[in-house]
Amino acid sequence: MSADLAVAGGPGTPGDAWVQAWSVALGELEVAVEEAAAMLHHLPLPSEVNVQRWAPPSGLGPLPASLETRARALLDRHVEVTRQTAEAIVQTKRHLHAVASMRESAPHSPVYVDTCA
């Protein structure tokens, strides 16, 4: 999402089909962002995670002015979840590096052979 939102005035009553269509689109994106946030806080993840990629609907036109506050709040939340995701990736890489450094590179071979048995 861009930090700049194209906002249009004009019709904007809650019953408007245009406003309703935008409201549904924002609702779907809000759900996707919250699902991503939930995955960050409920680790470990199940072996199979069903992630739905959100795609913006076509033909909505500019954002109705009446939904600007909601869209800006959603943008802020999206940016925050993206930041948290990046932090989780960095932390995971650090953990993987630490675990890898603790692994033995090769099994130890005996240095001496005891022939006095």
N, C-alpha and C positions, 0 to 999 in steps of 0.2 A: 504494500500500500504506500502511496505517496503521502508526504506530510501535508501537501496541499490538496484540499478537497474541492471539487467543482460543485458549487451549491447554486441551485436555481430557486428563484422566487416563484410566484405564480400560484397555481392551485396547490393547496397543501392541507386541506382538511383531512382529518383522520379517515374518513370514508372514501377518499379518492382512491381509485384503482392504482394510480401512479405511486402514491404514498404507500399503499398496501404492498405493492410489488417490491418497493425498496425496503420496506420494513421486514418482509419475509427474507430478502437477500441478506440484510444485516443480521437477522436472527440466525440464519444458517451459518454465517461466518462467526458469530458469537459462540455458537455451539462448537464449531471446529477449534476455535482458539481455546475454549475451556477444556475440551478433550485433550488438547496438546499440553495444557498446563497440568491437568490431572495425571497424565502419563509421567511427568517430571517428578511428581510427588508420591507416586505409587510404584516404587521400584522394589524388587525386580519386576520387570514386565513379563507377562505370560510369553511363552515361546512363540506364539503367533499373535500379532497385533494387527487388527483390521483398521487401517488408517484410510479415511476417505479424503481424497484431495478435493478441496473446495475450488470451484470454478465460478467466476462471476457470471451471472445471467446476462444475456445480450439484450440490447434494446431497451434498457431501463431509462436511458437519458441521464441528465445530471441529477445529483442528489437533491431531494426536496429540502428547502431551508428548514422545515420543521423537524428534520431528522439529523441536522448538522451536529448537535450536541451529542447525540447517541453515536454517530459515526466517529466523531473525534475521540470519545471515550473508548470506543472499540479499537481505534488506531493506537491509542496509548497502551491499551491492554495487549494488543498484538506485538507492539514493540517490546514490552516488558517480557512477555513469554518468549519472544525470540532471543532476548538477552539472556534469560535464564537457560534456554536451550544451549546457547553457545557456551555458557559457563559449565553446564553439565558435560558437554563434549570435552572441554579442556580438562575437567576433573577426571573424567573417565580415561582420557589418554594418559594422564599422570599416573593413575592407578595401574593401568596396563603396563606402563613403563616400569613402575616399581615392582610389579609381580614378575615381569620378564627378567628383571635384574636379579631376582632371588632364585631363579631357576638355575640348576646346574647345567653347564654346557655339555658335559660328557660324564658318564659314570666314572667314579674313581676306580683306578686300577690299583691292586696291591703293590706296595713299594718293595717289600721284602717277601721272600718265600721261606717258610719255616720248614727245614728239612730234618729237624730233630724230633720227629715224632715216632 
